[in-house]
Amino acid sequence: MATTFPIKPAQPAGAAHANDVLHWMRPGPLQLSALPPLSLYIHLPWCLRKCPYCDFNSHEWRAASEADIDGIPEAAYIDALVADLDAALPLIWGRTVHTIFIGGGTPSLFSPQAIDRLLSDMRARLKLAPDCEITLEANPGTFERNRFRAYRSAGVTRLSVGVQSFDDEHLKALGRVHDRAQAIAALEEAAATFDTFNLDLMYALPGQTLEGLDADLSQALALAPPHLSVYHLTIEPNTWFAKFPPTLPEDDIAYAMLDRITERTGAKGMSRYEVSAYAREGHQCAHNLNYWQFGDYLGIGAGAHSKLSFAHRIVRQVRFREPRLYMANARAGAAVSQSDEVALADLPFEFMLNALRLKQGFTLPQFSERTGLAMTSIQRGLEEAERKGLVARDLFRVWPTERGLDFLSDLQAMFLPDEE
């Protein structure tokens, strides 16, 4: 990558009022009785290698000159993040931040000193809850024992370790830069250093059998993780796998794998609290829970997304995706490339897309409080879903059934707005 920054282009029309709080506070279609909890997401976009299945906004770091030899431009990127936050502060002024999630990319490519500076700069500008959960994504391929301990000293309270598999052949097929031994060492150190951590595992991998999944699960559970996130490998557009698709297990085998995961984690005292997450009591991921409960989040960093509520509207924003373009725009106070109000007709689906991922579902007052809409706006969808055995409900709460979690996309689609 070149070390020079591109000239900042004119701000897109859709982002003209991105950080204009008076514009978003003007009278509008909603009447929210209260604002939901607020989280902060920070995107660090670089990886050692782009995985063939990954459609996230991640970029391989390649030194293009001797000037780049020292690696990722940590200081310049954190300068951009701080400038981005400074410009966005009026939108969240006075609100408490309950969780911070540093994702990527591979955030653990950033030095502990850089993460320490980043969190110090965030604390100087934001009102953090006393028990604020601060999560950092880490890959075993960037693991060093003293690095994990230094992240903890910097204020990180939770690691999310992207293991994906303990099978070296599967790891190679997935393009991972670590092996089985490195994964185990990283998780052992995470357990020794942090009070809680996430172990991320993928299933339905190319050539994977039920026996192969069992072997991965046995190794994962032997490490006694307090939280396990599982991801069904799917072929996403614009990825290497989309161009050169591998042979994946049949759907019936994938369903059997998920059933096996649920059964074996349950036997170890972990409950499935979200469609793809299992945890011991007290170890649920508070940041992700805020997403699924339709909470607010400010996203800073290349390609980061935000969802912010105001008294009379809900707004979604996106930052510039390409890291150098993002850095140039952020330093000029114009990091947002797109900023739009969520249409009233889309709110029921947006809420249900998130809330129905949770095993406990949502309360009826929560729906009205977070969307500003009456329950009548989802009544027809609820009746259809209940008739098909996809949700259950009482006078206070709605939740997906086991069948609803298995056919979650079909369930969520019942709340799409009618086509005009």
Summary of the structure (lengths in Angstrom):
residues: 420
radius of gyration: 21.6
end to end distance: 46.2
largest distance: 66.0
contacts: 1355
relative contact order: 0.14
helix: 41%
strand: 23%
